[in-house]
Amino acid sequence: MDDHSSTQRRDELAAALRAGRELGPEYDEALAASVVENVDSTIDEKVRRQVEVQLRKDRPKVGVPSNTVRLVLSLVTLGLSVPITAIVVTLGPPDVLPLVWLGMIAFYIVSVLGLRR
């Protein structure tokens, strides 16, 4: 609550107490109810603000952490590299193997850079 609002509430309470003195004891209950309502609304406002602040702090992050995705991606790339290497060495010319590995490395790098966006 800002200083202006606090000052305004204090002035309202002082005015209500002055009015209660002028009106007499028959209005004490109405005055007490007014003061309680004013205090309740002030407390409700403060609690609401604190809850909002706490909810903003405690908001969970959505999604999978990028470190986990990177680890899974690197394991998949490594897992695919062994069979692809075996297939290229068995069926194709061996001088193609460095190109296949460069392609897998490029795939991994592009994928990891894409995660940062």
N, C-alpha and C positions, 0 to 999 in steps of 0.2 A: 504494500500500500504506500502511496507516495505521501509526502509531507502535507500537501494541500488537502488531500482527502482526510488525513488524520486531524488536521486543524478544523476542517469543516465538521467532522463528527463530534469533536470536542465542543465546538460552538453550539451544535444542535443539542448536545446533552446539557450544557450549561443553560441554554434557553428553556429546555424542558424542566430543569430543576427550579428555575426562577418562576416559571408558570405554575409549577406545583405549589410553591410557597404562596403565590398570590391566590390560587384557586382554593386552597385549603385541603384538609385531610380527606375529604370525600373523593378527591381525584387521585389519591395515592396509588390505588390499584391500576388505574389507567396509565399513570406515569410510569409505574414499575414495569408494566407490560411493554410500554413503548421503549424503555431503556433496555429491557431484555431482548426485544426484537432487534434493536440497533446493534447490541453486542453480538447477538447470534449471526446477524448478517455480516458483521465484520469478521467474525471467526470463520464463517463459511467461505468468505472471499479469500482469506489467508490460506485456508486449507486447500481450496481449489487451486490457487496459484502454486502451492508447494507440490501438490499432486501432479500438476502439469509439468513442473520442472523435473520432478523425479521420473515421470514417464518419458520425457525427452532424453534423460540420461540413460535410462535402462532399456531403451528401445533395442531389441535384438537385431543383429545384422542378418539380412536375408540372403540365402544362397549358400553355396559351398565356398569355403575359403580358397583363394587362388593357389595357395601352396599345395593343397590337396589335388586340385585339378592338374597342376603342373607335374606332380608326382605320378599321377595316373597316366597322364599323357606320355611322360618319359618312359614308364614301364611298358605301355602299349607299343611305343616306337621301338624300344629295345626288343620286346617280344616278337615284333614283326620283322625286325632286321635279321634275325637268325634264319628263319625259313626263306626269306627273300634272298639272302646271301647264298644259301644252299641251292635254291632254284637257279639263280643266275650262274653260279659256278658250274652246275651240272648241265644246264641246257644251253647256256649262251657263252659268248666269248668272255674270257676273264677280264679283258680290258674295259668292260662295261660296269664291272663291280664298283669302281670308285664313283661313277656317275649315279648309281643306285644309292650308294651311301650319302652322297651329297644331296640327293633328292630327299632322303629321309631326314637329314639334318635340317635342310631348308624347311621341310614340313613342320618339324618341331619348333624351329625358331619363329616361323610365321604364326603358328598356333599360340605360342607363349606371348608373343607381342600382341596378338589379338585379345588375349585375356586382360591386358592392362587398360583397355579402352572402356 
